[in-house]
Amino acid sequence: MALLVTGCSGTDNTSIELSGLNYTNAWITMFAVDDYGGHGISPNGGGGAFVCCITIPRKWHAGMKVTVRWTGDERLPDSWKERVVEIPKYTKEDIGAFAVHFYPDDSVKVLVTSKTTRYPGYPYPRPK
């Protein structure tokens, strides 16, 4: 069972922007992380648009997971895909945005980061 990012009490949380990066050749017309809705992302696009906000614990702890849902056509109930994704370790210096990375094999990775994909050593670079 996924541990919701909102699972801690009020003052232990912080709100950050939500952003998606689409590393596929298909449109993502809508995505959501738990109950937080994201924006549409063009094929091989994203990273520049942000939606306010998603709430996360200020301090990372082992076992934190979110449920990511996405679709290319939100009008079709059977078109939604879903993955439960572990949130990698982050520090207070990393808290900036919650980035969701969508890959061609339908895998998803998430990251709490203050860096952009152009930062040297960004952990989830665009596939070549």
Secondary structure, 3 states (H helix, E strand, C coil): CCCCCCCCCHHHEEEEEEEEEECCCCCECEEEECCEECCCECCCCECCCCEEEEEEECCCCCCCEEEEEEECCCCCHHHCEEEEEECCCCCCCCCCEEEEEECCCCCEEEEEECCCCCCCCCCCCCCC
